[in-house]
Amino acid sequence: MKQIIPLLLIVGILIGASYKFTATNLTEENVKKTVDIIKISPPNLKVYHSVNKYALEFGIPFKYAFNTVEEETGYKNPLDYTYNHAQTSYADAEGPWQFLLSTAREVSDNPTLTRERLRYDVELNTMLSMKYQRQLKNRYKKWELAYGYYNTGYPKINQYARNIVN
């Protein structure tokens, strides 16, 4: 039974099923509660869902988005239950996209954004990263330069950028 539930979640997400369902609470008030399946999913599924959602929203090629998260934190696919999204780099970059807190605060225009939220909130980390990637692409006109900047802070084509776009 424990193996069936994750499989059903994956199938539902992969076929584009509704991400929310309503369950009726059988109290006197008969209150309806909404459960967001993505919020209760493991990180590997959250990353998959968030990449698909925000890559589309910000016009990031899916291949580049998935290559970036793989390059940053070793994400392989939505079936990899060993994936650790809450990584911190030696440079204090956080979460699946290894986003610096200072950059995340700037991109989000939220000076009170915390390191913990950036590290553990997969959807927020993904949304900010996709938004930032779009800003960099708009600024430097080429994906290779945008990803070089994402990696180093300088608009240059390096091996990291080549790994993302090839």
Summary of the structure (lengths in Angstrom):
residues: 166
radius of gyration: 17.6
end to end distance: 40.4
largest distance: 63.4
contacts: 479
relative contact order: 0.11
helix: 54%
strand: 9%
